[in-house]
């Protein structure tokens, strides 16, 4: 993982710790219909593979709600910063039909291909 990403991640964690509780906010929960559940599940699986390859906990890279926001076109954490660089940009290429995911190593891994 590039040093800049590590420093940005650590700075974000430290900023969160220093934030007063009154300024903290939880992500908005949206009740989406089931029509894109398969797409969300596939993208979450890809994020899990990507996070594992970079030795980062998947939940830090993107939660299911983060992926759903991207799929449904809502603003979210995958739109900018290190999360966009690691996962968001690739997921957007997948959603636009500019890339595909392929099973490799006998189905043990998921790989993004342009």
Jmol script that loads the backbone (N, CA, C; Angstrom):
load data "model"
ATOM      1  N   UNK A   1       0.846  -1.163   0.000  1.00  0.00           N
ATOM      2  CA  UNK A   1       0.000   0.000   0.000  1.00  0.00           C
ATOM      3  C   UNK A   1       0.898   1.234   0.000  1.00  0.00           C
ATOM      4  N   UNK A   2       0.603   2.218  -0.864  1.00  0.00           N
ATOM      5  CA  UNK A   2       1.429   3.424  -0.921  1.00  0.00           C
ATOM      6  C   UNK A   2       1.416   4.186   0.401  1.00  0.00           C
ATOM      7  N   UNK A   3       2.556   4.800   0.727  1.00  0.00           N
ATOM      8  CA  UNK A   3       2.681   5.545   1.982  1.00  0.00           C
ATOM      9  C   UNK A   3       1.642   6.651   2.106  1.00  0.00           C
ATOM     10  N   UNK A   4       1.313   7.313   0.995  1.00  0.00           N
ATOM     11  CA  UNK A   4       0.333   8.405   1.047  1.00  0.00           C
ATOM     12  C   UNK A   4      -1.031   7.889   1.500  1.00  0.00           C
ATOM     13  N   UNK A   5      -1.412   6.697   1.044  1.00  0.00           N
ATOM     14  CA  UNK A   5      -2.690   6.108   1.435  1.00  0.00           C
ATOM     15  C   UNK A   5      -2.676   5.777   2.916  1.00  0.00           C
ATOM     16  N   UNK A   6      -1.583   5.220   3.378  1.00  0.00           N
ATOM     17  CA  UNK A   6      -1.453   4.871   4.799  1.00  0.00           C
ATOM     18  C   UNK A   6      -1.562   6.127   5.653  1.00  0.00           C
ATOM     19  N   UNK A   7      -0.861   7.176   5.260  1.00  0.00           N
ATOM     20  CA  UNK A   7      -0.902   8.423   6.037  1.00  0.00           C
ATOM     21  C   UNK A   7      -2.293   9.044   6.021  1.00  0.00           C
ATOM     22  N   UNK A   8      -2.968   9.001   4.864  1.00  0.00           N
ATOM     23  CA  UNK A   8      -4.325   9.554   4.780  1.00  0.00           C
ATOM     24  C   UNK A   8      -5.281   8.761   5.663  1.00  0.00           C
ATOM     25  N   UNK A   9      -5.145   7.441   5.657  1.00  0.00           N
ATOM     26  CA  UNK A   9      -5.997   6.584   6.482  1.00  0.00           C
ATOM     27  C   UNK A   9      -5.762   6.858   7.964  1.00  0.00           C
ATOM     28  N   UNK A  10      -4.507   6.925   8.376  1.00  0.00           N
ATOM     29  CA  UNK A  10      -4.192   7.187   9.780  1.00  0.00           C
ATOM     30  C   UNK A  10      -4.650   8.582  10.206  1.00  0.00           C
ATOM     31  N   UNK A  11      -4.531   9.557   9.314  1.00  0.00           N
ATOM     32  CA  UNK A  11      -4.988  10.910   9.631  1.00  0.00           C
ATOM     33  C   UNK A  11      -6.507  10.932   9.804  1.00  0.00           C
ATOM     34  N   UNK A  12      -7.222  10.182   8.972  1.00  0.00           N
ATOM     35  CA  UNK A  12      -8.680  10.120   9.086  1.00  0.00           C
ATOM     36  C   UNK A  12      -9.097   9.479  10.402  1.00  0.00           C
ATOM     37  N   UNK A  13      -8.413   8.415  10.792  1.00  0.00           N
ATOM     38  CA  UNK A  13      -8.720   7.751  12.060  1.00  0.00           C
ATOM     39  C   UNK A  13      -8.458   8.700  13.223  1.00  0.00           C
ATOM     40  N   UNK A  14      -7.341   9.396  13.180  1.00  0.00           N
ATOM     41  CA  UNK A  14      -7.000  10.329  14.256  1.00  0.00           C
ATOM     42  C   UNK A  14      -8.002  11.481  14.315  1.00  0.00           C
ATOM     43  N   UNK A  15      -8.419  11.988  13.162  1.00  0.00           N
ATOM     44  CA  UNK A  15      -9.412  13.069  13.136  1.00  0.00           C
ATOM     45  C   UNK A  15     -10.731  12.590  13.739  1.00  0.00           C
ATOM     46  N   UNK A  16     -11.112  11.355  13.454  1.00  0.00           N
ATOM     47  CA  UNK A  16     -12.339  10.799  14.025  1.00  0.00           C
ATOM     48  C   UNK A  16     -12.254  10.655  15.527  1.00  0.00           C
ATOM     49  N   UNK A  17     -11.110  10.234  16.007  1.00  0.00           N
ATOM     50  CA  UNK A  17     -10.924  10.085  17.458  1.00  0.00           C
ATOM     51  C   UNK A  17     -10.986  11.437  18.169  1.00  0.00           C
ATOM     52  N   UNK A  18     -10.463  12.475  17.517  1.00  0.00           N
ATOM     53  CA  UNK A  18     -10.415  13.807  18.133  1.00  0.00           C
ATOM     54  C   UNK A  18     -11.751  14.537  18.023  1.00  0.00           C
ATOM     55  N   UNK A  19     -12.651  14.060  17.186  1.00  0.00           N
ATOM     56  CA  UNK A  19     -13.927  14.738  16.945  1.00  0.00           C
ATOM     57  C   UNK A  19     -14.837  14.613  18.168  1.00  0.00           C
ATOM     58  N   UNK A  20     -15.444  15.722  18.577  1.00  0.00           N
ATOM     59  CA  UNK A  20     -16.390  15.620  19.698  1.00  0.00           C
ATOM     60  C   UNK A  20     -17.592  14.761  19.305  1.00  0.00           C
ATOM     61  N   UNK A  21     -18.137  14.057  20.267  1.00  0.00           N
ATOM     62  CA  UNK A  21     -19.253  13.150  19.988  1.00  0.00           C
ATOM     63  C   UNK A  21     -20.437  13.877  19.357  1.00  0.00           C
ATOM     64  N   UNK A  22     -20.649  15.116  19.724  1.00  0.00           N
ATOM     65  CA  UNK A  22     -21.775  15.879  19.179  1.00  0.00           C
ATOM     66  C   UNK A  22     -21.620  16.156  17.678  1.00  0.00           C
ATOM     67  N   UNK A  23     -20.400  16.105  17.171  1.00  0.00           N
ATOM     68  CA  UNK A  23     -20.150  16.357  15.741  1.00  0.00           C
ATOM     69  C   UNK A  23     -20.171  15.078  14.916  1.00  0.00           C
ATOM     70  N   UNK A  24     -20.189  13.936  15.574  1.00  0.00           N
ATOM     71  CA  UNK A  24     -20.186  12.667  14.853  1.00  0.00           C
ATOM     72  C   UNK A  24     -21.573  12.401  14.279  1.00  0.00           C
ATOM     73  N   UNK A  25     -21.596  11.761  13.106  1.00  0.00           N
ATOM     74  CA  UNK A  25     -22.871  11.407  12.490  1.00  0.00           C
ATOM     75  C   UNK A  25     -22.758  10.028  11.862  1.00  0.00           C
ATOM     76  N   UNK A  26     -23.861   9.331  11.894  1.00  0.00           N
ATOM     77  CA  UNK A  26     -23.922   8.016  11.272  1.00  0.00           C
ATOM     78  C   UNK A  26     -24.385   8.161   9.835  1.00  0.00           C
ATOM     79  N   UNK A  27     -23.977   7.228   8.959  1.00  0.00           N
ATOM     80  CA  UNK A  27     -24.450   7.297   7.573  1.00  0.00           C
ATOM     81  C   UNK A  27     -25.971   7.152   7.513  1.00  0.00           C
ATOM     82  N   UNK A  28     -26.558   7.814   6.549  1.00  0.00           N
ATOM     83  CA  UNK A  28     -27.999   7.742   6.350  1.00  0.00           C
ATOM     84  C   UNK A  28     -28.350   6.349   5.820  1.00  0.00           C
ATOM     85  N   UNK A  29     -29.337   5.711   6.434  1.00  0.00           N
ATOM     86  CA  UNK A  29     -29.814   4.409   5.974  1.00  0.00           C
ATOM     87  C   UNK A  29     -30.928   4.638   4.960  1.00  0.00           C
ATOM     88  N   UNK A  30     -30.810   3.987   3.815  1.00  0.00           N
ATOM     89  CA  UNK A  30     -31.814   4.104   2.767  1.00  0.00           C
ATOM     90  C   UNK A  30     -32.344   2.712   2.486  1.00  0.00           C
ATOM     91  N   UNK A  31     -33.655   2.604   2.364  1.00  0.00           N
ATOM     92  CA  UNK A  31     -34.272   1.314   2.091  1.00  0.00           C
ATOM     93  C   UNK A  31     -34.462   1.154   0.578  1.00  0.00           C
ATOM     94  N   UNK A  32     -33.432   0.607  -0.080  1.00  0.00           N
ATOM     95  CA  UNK A  32     -33.501   0.381  -1.516  1.00  0.00           C
ATOM     96  C   UNK A  32     -34.252  -0.909  -1.799  1.00  0.00           C
ATOM     97  N   UNK A  33     -34.832  -0.974  -2.969  1.00  0.00           N
ATOM     98  CA  UNK A  33     -35.503  -2.205  -3.385  1.00  0.00           C
ATOM     99  C   UNK A  33     -34.495  -3.284  -3.720  1.00  0.00           C
ATOM    100  N   UNK A  34     -34.972  -4.491  -3.959  1.00  0.00           N
ATOM    101  CA  UNK A  34     -34.079  -5.627  -4.188  1.00  0.00           C
ATOM    102  C   UNK A  34     -33.564  -5.762  -5.623  1.00  0.00           C
ATOM    103  N   UNK A  35     -33.970  -4.870  -6.529  1.00  0.00           N
ATOM    104  CA  UNK A  35     -33.653  -5.078  -7.933  1.00  0.00           C
ATOM    105  C   UNK A  35     -32.159  -5.065  -8.268  1.00  0.00           C
ATOM    106  N   UNK A  36     -31.344  -4.430  -7.463  1.00  0.00           N
ATOM    107  CA  UNK A  36     -29.910  -4.405  -7.733  1.00  0.00           C
ATOM    108  C   UNK A  36     -29.104  -5.182  -6.695  1.00  0.00           C
ATOM    109  N   UNK A  37     -29.767  -6.036  -5.917  1.00  0.00           N
ATOM    110  CA  UNK A  37     -29.069  -6.809  -4.877  1.00  0.00           C
ATOM    111  C   UNK A  37     -27.951  -7.671  -5.447  1.00  0.00           C
ATOM    112  N   UNK A  38     -28.173  -8.281  -6.623  1.00  0.00           N
ATOM    113  CA  UNK A  38     -27.140  -9.141  -7.217  1.00  0.00           C
ATOM    114  C   UNK A  38     -25.907  -8.318  -7.586  1.00  0.00           C
ATOM    115  N   UNK A  39     -26.122  -7.126  -8.146  1.00  0.00           N
ATOM    116  CA  UNK A  39     -24.993  -6.260  -8.501  1.00  0.00           C
ATOM    117  C   UNK A  39     -24.237  -5.835  -7.244  1.00  0.00           C
ATOM    118  N   UNK A  40     -24.967  -5.474  -6.203  1.00  0.00           N
ATOM    119  CA  UNK A  40     -24.331  -5.061  -4.950  1.00  0.00           C
ATOM    120  C   UNK A  40     -23.517  -6.222  -4.377  1.00  0.00           C
ATOM    121  N   UNK A  41     -24.084  -7.429  -4.368  1.00  0.00           N
ATOM    122  CA  UNK A  41     -23.373  -8.600  -3.826  1.00  0.00           C
ATOM    123  C   UNK A  41     -22.086  -8.868  -4.596  1.00  0.00           C
ATOM    124  N   UNK A  42     -22.135  -8.766  -5.923  1.00  0.00           N
ATOM    125  CA  UNK A  42     -20.940  -8.992  -6.738  1.00  0.00           C
ATOM    126  C   UNK A  42     -19.872  -7.942  -6.444  1.00  0.00           C
ATOM    127  N   UNK A  43     -20.288  -6.689  -6.340  1.00  0.00           N
ATOM    128  CA  UNK A  43     -19.321  -5.629  -6.072  1.00  0.00           C
ATOM    129  C   UNK A  43     -18.749  -5.718  -4.662  1.00  0.00           C
ATOM    130  N   UNK A  44     -19.552  -6.128  -3.702  1.00  0.00           N
ATOM    131  CA  UNK A  44     -19.046  -6.329  -2.338  1.00  0.00           C
ATOM    132  C   UNK A  44     -18.009  -7.452  -2.333  1.00  0.00           C
ATOM    133  N   UNK A  45     -18.269  -8.520  -3.083  1.00  0.00           N
ATOM    134  CA  UNK A  45     -17.292  -9.622  -3.179  1.00  0.00           C
ATOM    135  C   UNK A  45     -15.994  -9.128  -3.807  1.00  0.00           C
ATOM    136  N   UNK A  46     -16.103  -8.297  -4.834  1.00  0.00           N
ATOM    137  CA  UNK A  46     -14.895  -7.750  -5.456  1.00  0.00           C
ATOM    138  C   UNK A  46     -14.134  -6.866  -4.459  1.00  0.00           C
ATOM    139  N   UNK A  47     -14.843  -6.027  -3.713  1.00  0.00           N
ATOM    140  CA  UNK A  47     -14.187  -5.171  -2.718  1.00  0.00           C
ATOM    141  C   UNK A  47     -13.474  -6.027  -1.667  1.00  0.00           C
ATOM    142  N   UNK A  48     -14.093  -7.132  -1.262  1.00  0.00           N
ATOM    143  CA  UNK A  48     -13.464  -8.035  -0.280  1.00  0.00           C
ATOM    144  C   UNK A  48     -12.165  -8.598  -0.829  1.00  0.00           C
ATOM    145  N   UNK A  49     -12.176  -9.015  -2.083  1.00  0.00           N
ATOM    146  CA  UNK A  49     -10.964  -9.547  -2.713  1.00  0.00           C
ATOM    147  C   UNK A  49      -9.895  -8.469  -2.821  1.00  0.00           C
ATOM    148  N   UNK A  50     -10.303  -7.289  -3.240  1.00  0.00           N
ATOM    149  CA  UNK A  50      -9.379  -6.172  -3.389  1.00  0.00           C
ATOM    150  C   UNK A  50      -8.767  -5.790  -2.043  1.00  0.00           C
ATOM    151  N   UNK A  51      -9.596  -5.685  -1.019  1.00  0.00           N
ATOM    152  CA  UNK A  51      -9.107  -5.328   0.320  1.00  0.00           C
ATOM    153  C   UNK A  51      -8.128  -6.376   0.842  1.00  0.00           C
ATOM    154  N   UNK A  52      -8.449  -7.650   0.634  1.00  0.00           N
ATOM    155  CA  UNK A  52      -7.557  -8.725   1.089  1.00  0.00           C
ATOM    156  C   UNK A  52      -6.204  -8.633   0.383  1.00  0.00           C
ATOM    157  N   UNK A  53      -6.227  -8.308  -0.904  1.00  0.00           N
ATOM    158  CA  UNK A  53      -4.966  -8.218  -1.652  1.00  0.00           C
ATOM    159  C   UNK A  53      -4.104  -7.060  -1.159  1.00  0.00           C
ATOM    160  N   UNK A  54      -4.733  -6.041  -0.585  1.00  0.00           N
ATOM    161  CA  UNK A  54      -4.005  -4.880  -0.063  1.00  0.00           C
ATOM    162  C   UNK A  54      -3.811  -4.966   1.453  1.00  0.00           C
ATOM    163  N   UNK A  55      -4.273  -6.064   2.040  1.00  0.00           N
ATOM    164  CA  UNK A  55      -4.176  -6.317   3.477  1.00  0.00           C
ATOM    165  C   UNK A  55      -4.846  -5.208   4.300  1.00  0.00           C
ATOM    166  N   UNK A  56      -6.060  -4.841   3.855  1.00  0.00           N
ATOM    167  CA  UNK A  56      -6.880  -3.857   4.558  1.00  0.00           C
ATOM    168  C   UNK A  56      -8.206  -4.531   4.872  1.00  0.00           C
ATOM    169  N   UNK A  57      -8.735  -4.297   6.039  1.00  0.00           N
ATOM    170  CA  UNK A  57     -10.039  -4.827   6.404  1.00  0.00           C
ATOM    171  C   UNK A  57     -11.091  -4.300   5.423  1.00  0.00           C
ATOM    172  N   UNK A  58     -11.923  -5.179   4.873  1.00  0.00           N
ATOM    173  CA  UNK A  58     -12.904  -4.780   3.861  1.00  0.00           C
ATOM    174  C   UNK A  58     -13.802  -3.656   4.348  1.00  0.00           C
ATOM    175  N   UNK A  59     -14.243  -3.728   5.595  1.00  0.00           N
ATOM    176  CA  UNK A  59     -15.153  -2.713   6.127  1.00  0.00           C
ATOM    177  C   UNK A  59     -14.518  -1.319   6.119  1.00  0.00           C
ATOM    178  N   UNK A  60     -13.199  -1.247   6.195  1.00  0.00           N
ATOM    179  CA  UNK A  60     -12.531   0.054   6.117  1.00  0.00           C
ATOM    180  C   UNK A  60     -12.559   0.593   4.693  1.00  0.00           C
ATOM    181  N   UNK A  61     -12.442  -0.298   3.719  1.00  0.00           N
ATOM    182  CA  UNK A  61     -12.471   0.127   2.314  1.00  0.00           C
ATOM    183  C   UNK A  61     -13.887   0.512   1.919  1.00  0.00           C
ATOM    184  N   UNK A  62     -14.838  -0.389   2.135  1.00  0.00           N
ATOM    185  CA  UNK A  62     -16.231  -0.106   1.761  1.00  0.00           C
ATOM    186  C   UNK A  62     -17.168  -1.072   2.460  1.00  0.00           C
ATOM    187  N   UNK A  63     -18.195  -0.533   3.040  1.00  0.00           N
ATOM    188  CA  UNK A  63     -19.258  -1.351   3.611  1.00  0.00           C
ATOM    189  C   UNK A  63     -20.267  -1.668   2.509  1.00  0.00           C
ATOM    190  N   UNK A  64     -21.199  -2.561   2.802  1.00  0.00           N
ATOM    191  CA  UNK A  64     -22.264  -2.864   1.846  1.00  0.00           C
ATOM    192  C   UNK A  64     -23.059  -1.588   1.527  1.00  0.00           C
ATOM    193  N   UNK A  65     -23.302  -0.754   2.538  1.00  0.00           N
ATOM    194  CA  UNK A  65     -24.014   0.501   2.312  1.00  0.00           C
ATOM    195  C   UNK A  65     -23.224   1.452   1.409  1.00  0.00           C
ATOM    196  N   UNK A  66     -21.892   1.467   1.533  1.00  0.00           N
ATOM    197  CA  UNK A  66     -21.063   2.282   0.636  1.00  0.00           C
ATOM    198  C   UNK A  66     -21.235   1.822  -0.809  1.00  0.00           C
ATOM    199  N   UNK A  67     -21.213   0.512  -1.015  1.00  0.00           N
ATOM    200  CA  UNK A  67     -21.364  -0.041  -2.360  1.00  0.00           C
ATOM    201  C   UNK A  67     -22.770   0.251  -2.893  1.00  0.00           C
ATOM    202  N   UNK A  68     -23.785   0.094  -2.034  1.00  0.00           N
ATOM    203  CA  UNK A  68     -25.155   0.387  -2.462  1.00  0.00           C
ATOM    204  C   UNK A  68     -25.291   1.850  -2.879  1.00  0.00           C
ATOM    205  N   UNK A  69     -24.682   2.753  -2.148  1.00  0.00           N
ATOM    206  CA  UNK A  69     -24.743   4.170  -2.511  1.00  0.00           C
ATOM    207  C   UNK A  69     -24.165   4.377  -3.907  1.00  0.00           C
ATOM    208  N   UNK A  70     -23.051   3.734  -4.188  1.00  0.00           N
ATOM    209  CA  UNK A  70     -22.433   3.857  -5.509  1.00  0.00           C
ATOM    210  C   UNK A  70     -23.343   3.282  -6.589  1.00  0.00           C
ATOM    211  N   UNK A  71     -23.879   2.092  -6.361  1.00  0.00           N
ATOM    212  CA  UNK A  71     -24.744   1.434  -7.337  1.00  0.00           C
ATOM    213  C   UNK A  71     -25.985   2.280  -7.624  1.00  0.00           C
ATOM    214  N   UNK A  72     -26.557   2.871  -6.584  1.00  0.00           N
ATOM    215  CA  UNK A  72     -27.772   3.659  -6.747  1.00  0.00           C
ATOM    216  C   UNK A  72     -27.498   5.129  -7.087  1.00  0.00           C
ATOM    217  N   UNK A  73     -26.225   5.476  -7.289  1.00  0.00           N
ATOM    218  CA  UNK A  73     -25.884   6.828  -7.727  1.00  0.00           C
ATOM    219  C   UNK A  73     -25.958   7.894  -6.658  1.00  0.00           C
ATOM    220  N   UNK A  74     -25.846   7.481  -5.391  1.00  0.00           N
ATOM    221  CA  UNK A  74     -25.856   8.462  -4.302  1.00  0.00           C
ATOM    222  C   UNK A  74     -24.413   8.803  -3.922  1.00  0.00           C
ATOM    223  N   UNK A  75     -24.171  10.009  -3.411  1.00  0.00           N
ATOM    224  CA  UNK A  75     -22.822  10.347  -2.956  1.00  0.00           C
ATOM    225  C   UNK A  75     -22.424   9.457  -1.781  1.00  0.00           C
ATOM    226  N   UNK A  76     -21.143   9.158  -1.689  1.00  0.00           N
ATOM    227  CA  UNK A  76     -20.685   8.311  -0.598  1.00  0.00           C
ATOM    228  C   UNK A  76     -19.180   8.324  -0.444  1.00  0.00           C
ATOM    229  N   UNK A  77     -18.709   7.462   0.440  1.00  0.00           N
ATOM    230  CA  UNK A  77     -17.282   7.426   0.773  1.00  0.00           C
ATOM    231  C   UNK A  77     -16.417   6.911  -0.373  1.00  0.00           C
ATOM    232  N   UNK A  78     -16.996   6.247  -1.364  1.00  0.00           N
ATOM    233  CA  UNK A  78     -16.212   5.733  -2.489  1.00  0.00           C
ATOM    234  C   UNK A  78     -16.012   6.778  -3.588  1.00  0.00           C
ATOM    235  N   UNK A  79     -16.487   7.979  -3.365  1.00  0.00           N
ATOM    236  CA  UNK A  79     -16.419   9.024  -4.390  1.00  0.00           C
ATOM    237  C   UNK A  79     -15.107   9.793  -4.401  1.00  0.00           C
ATOM    238  N   UNK A  80     -14.343   9.753  -3.320  1.00  0.00           N
ATOM    239  CA  UNK A  80     -13.140  10.584  -3.251  1.00  0.00           C
ATOM    240  C   UNK A  80     -12.125   9.979  -2.291  1.00  0.00           C
ATOM    241  N   UNK A  81     -10.931  10.519  -2.342  1.00  0.00           N
ATOM    242  CA  UNK A  81      -9.881  10.095  -1.416  1.00  0.00           C
ATOM    243  C   UNK A  81      -9.355   8.700  -1.684  1.00  0.00           C
ATOM    244  N   UNK A  82      -8.793   8.107  -0.653  1.00  0.00           N
ATOM    245  CA  UNK A  82      -8.133   6.812  -0.813  1.00  0.00           C
ATOM    246  C   UNK A  82      -9.110   5.705  -1.165  1.00  0.00           C
ATOM    247  N   UNK A  83     -10.356   5.789  -0.705  1.00  0.00           N
ATOM    248  CA  UNK A  83     -11.339   4.755  -1.040  1.00  0.00           C
ATOM    249  C   UNK A  83     -11.668   4.770  -2.535  1.00  0.00           C
ATOM    250  N   UNK A  84     -11.748   5.955  -3.114  1.00  0.00           N
ATOM    251  CA  UNK A  84     -11.988   6.049  -4.559  1.00  0.00           C
ATOM    252  C   UNK A  84     -10.802   5.460  -5.315  1.00  0.00           C
ATOM    253  N   UNK A  85      -9.593   5.779  -4.866  1.00  0.00           N
ATOM    254  CA  UNK A  85      -8.399   5.283  -5.552  1.00  0.00           C
ATOM    255  C   UNK A  85      -8.287   3.764  -5.470  1.00  0.00           C
ATOM    256  N   UNK A  86      -8.619   3.196  -4.318  1.00  0.00           N
ATOM    257  CA  UNK A  86      -8.479   1.755  -4.139  1.00  0.00           C
ATOM    258  C   UNK A  86      -9.644   0.994  -4.759  1.00  0.00           C
ATOM    259  N   UNK A  87     -10.863   1.466  -4.570  1.00  0.00           N
ATOM    260  CA  UNK A  87     -12.018   0.671  -4.991  1.00  0.00           C
ATOM    261  C   UNK A  87     -13.036   1.426  -5.838  1.00  0.00           C
ATOM    262  N   UNK A  88     -13.362   2.650  -5.478  1.00  0.00           N
ATOM    263  CA  UNK A  88     -14.454   3.370  -6.116  1.00  0.00           C
ATOM    264  C   UNK A  88     -14.302   3.533  -7.617  1.00  0.00           C
ATOM    265  N   UNK A  89     -13.097   3.886  -8.068  1.00  0.00           N
ATOM    266  CA  UNK A  89     -12.892   4.102  -9.500  1.00  0.00           C
ATOM    267  C   UNK A  89     -13.114   2.812 -10.291  1.00  0.00           C
ATOM    268  N   UNK A  90     -12.604   1.700  -9.785  1.00  0.00           N
ATOM    269  CA  UNK A  90     -12.805   0.413 -10.455  1.00  0.00           C
ATOM    270  C   UNK A  90     -14.265  -0.010 -10.459  1.00  0.00           C
ATOM    271  N   UNK A  91     -14.949   0.211  -9.343  1.00  0.00           N
ATOM    272  CA  UNK A  91     -16.370  -0.127  -9.277  1.00  0.00           C
ATOM    273  C   UNK A  91     -17.181   0.712 -10.261  1.00  0.00           C
ATOM    274  N   UNK A  92     -16.815   1.982 -10.407  1.00  0.00           N
ATOM    275  CA  UNK A  92     -17.510   2.833 -11.375  1.00  0.00           C
ATOM    276  C   UNK A  92     -17.286   2.332 -12.805  1.00  0.00           C
ATOM    277  N   UNK A  93     -16.065   1.866 -13.106  1.00  0.00           N
ATOM    278  CA  UNK A  93     -15.799   1.298 -14.440  1.00  0.00           C
ATOM    279  C   UNK A  93     -16.648   0.053 -14.663  1.00  0.00           C
ATOM    280  N   UNK A  94     -16.794  -0.773 -13.634  1.00  0.00           N
ATOM    281  CA  UNK A  94     -17.650  -1.960 -13.752  1.00  0.00           C
ATOM    282  C   UNK A  94     -19.095  -1.566 -14.029  1.00  0.00           C
ATOM    283  N   UNK A  95     -19.607  -0.615 -13.269  1.00  0.00           N
ATOM    284  CA  UNK A  95     -20.998  -0.190 -13.432  1.00  0.00           C
ATOM    285  C   UNK A  95     -21.250   0.449 -14.795  1.00  0.00           C
ATOM    286  N   UNK A  96     -20.227   1.081 -15.364  1.00  0.00           N
ATOM    287  CA  UNK A  96     -20.358   1.730 -16.666  1.00  0.00           C
ATOM    288  C   UNK A  96     -20.162   0.736 -17.816  1.00  0.00           C
ATOM    289  N   UNK A  97     -19.819  -0.513 -17.501  1.00  0.00           N
ATOM    290  CA  UNK A  97     -19.578  -1.497 -18.543  1.00  0.00           C
ATOM    291  C   UNK A  97     -18.211  -1.365 -19.193  1.00  0.00           C
ATOM    292  N   UNK A  98     -17.309  -0.617 -18.564  1.00  0.00           N
ATOM    293  CA  UNK A  98     -15.966  -0.412 -19.092  1.00  0.00           C
ATOM    294  C   UNK A  98     -14.974  -1.442 -18.584  1.00  0.00           C
ATOM    295  N   UNK A  99     -15.405  -2.290 -17.660  1.00  0.00           N
ATOM    296  CA  UNK A  99     -14.555  -3.334 -17.090  1.00  0.00           C
ATOM    297  C   UNK A  99     -15.448  -4.518 -16.727  1.00  0.00           C
ATOM    298  N   UNK A 100     -14.817  -5.657 -16.513  1.00  0.00           N
ATOM    299  CA  UNK A 100     -15.534  -6.865 -16.114  1.00  0.00           C
ATOM    300  C   UNK A 100     -14.789  -7.508 -14.948  1.00  0.00           C
ATOM    301  N   UNK A 101     -15.509  -8.347 -14.197  1.00  0.00           N
ATOM    302  CA  UNK A 101     -14.841  -9.154 -13.188  1.00  0.00           C
ATOM    303  C   UNK A 101     -14.767 -10.584 -13.711  1.00  0.00           C
ATOM    304  N   UNK A 102     -13.678 -11.214 -13.409  1.00  0.00           N
ATOM    305  CA  UNK A 102     -13.443 -12.573 -13.872  1.00  0.00           C
ATOM    306  C   UNK A 102     -12.986 -13.416 -12.689  1.00  0.00           C
ATOM    307  N   UNK A 103     -13.475 -14.635 -12.636  1.00  0.00           N
ATOM    308  CA  UNK A 103     -12.995 -15.585 -11.630  1.00  0.00           C
ATOM    309  C   UNK A 103     -11.672 -16.158 -12.125  1.00  0.00           C
ATOM    310  N   UNK A 104     -10.676 -16.158 -11.255  1.00  0.00           N
ATOM    311  CA  UNK A 104      -9.358 -16.706 -11.593  1.00  0.00           C
ATOM    312  C   UNK A 104      -8.931 -17.682 -10.509  1.00  0.00           C
ATOM    313  N   UNK A 105      -7.858 -18.387 -10.768  1.00  0.00           N
ATOM    314  CA  UNK A 105      -7.335 -19.387  -9.821  1.00  0.00           C
ATOM    315  C   UNK A 105      -8.405 -20.398  -9.438  1.00  0.00           C
ATOM    316  N   UNK A 106      -9.069 -20.918 -10.462  1.00  0.00           N
ATOM    317  CA  UNK A 106     -10.091 -21.931 -10.210  1.00  0.00           C
ATOM    318  C   UNK A 106     -11.275 -21.412  -9.411  1.00  0.00           C
ATOM    319  N   UNK A 107     -11.569 -20.119  -9.531  1.00  0.00           N
ATOM    320  CA  UNK A 107     -12.702 -19.528  -8.820  1.00  0.00           C
ATOM    321  C   UNK A 107     -12.370 -19.061  -7.422  1.00  0.00           C
ATOM    322  N   UNK A 108     -11.103 -19.117  -7.046  1.00  0.00           N
ATOM    323  CA  UNK A 108     -10.716 -18.703  -5.692  1.00  0.00           C
ATOM    324  C   UNK A 108     -10.531 -17.194  -5.554  1.00  0.00           C
ATOM    325  N   UNK A 109     -10.365 -16.494  -6.678  1.00  0.00           N
ATOM    326  CA  UNK A 109     -10.164 -15.048  -6.624  1.00  0.00           C
ATOM    327  C   UNK A 109     -11.023 -14.373  -7.692  1.00  0.00           C
ATOM    328  N   UNK A 110     -11.338 -13.095  -7.454  1.00  0.00           N
ATOM    329  CA  UNK A 110     -12.053 -12.254  -8.412  1.00  0.00           C
ATOM    330  C   UNK A 110     -11.075 -11.184  -8.894  1.00  0.00           C
ATOM    331  N   UNK A 111     -11.028 -10.992 -10.185  1.00  0.00           N
ATOM    332  CA  UNK A 111     -10.084 -10.043 -10.756  1.00  0.00           C
ATOM    333  C   UNK A 111     -10.825  -9.065 -11.669  1.00  0.00           C
ATOM    334  N   UNK A 112     -10.464  -7.785 -11.596  1.00  0.00           N
ATOM    335  CA  UNK A 112     -11.044  -6.764 -12.462  1.00  0.00           C
ATOM    336  C   UNK A 112     -10.218  -6.680 -13.735  1.00  0.00           C
ATOM    337  N   UNK A 113     -10.889  -6.653 -14.868  1.00  0.00           N
ATOM    338  CA  UNK A 113     -10.197  -6.501 -16.151  1.00  0.00           C
ATOM    339  C   UNK A 113     -10.872  -5.416 -16.952  1.00  0.00           C
ATOM    340  N   UNK A 114     -10.042  -4.528 -17.523  1.00  0.00           N
ATOM    341  CA  UNK A 114     -10.571  -3.449 -18.381  1.00  0.00           C
ATOM    342  C   UNK A 114     -10.847  -3.980 -19.772  1.00  0.00           C
TER     343      UNK A 114
END
end "model"
wireframe off; spacefill off
backbone 0.3
color backbone group
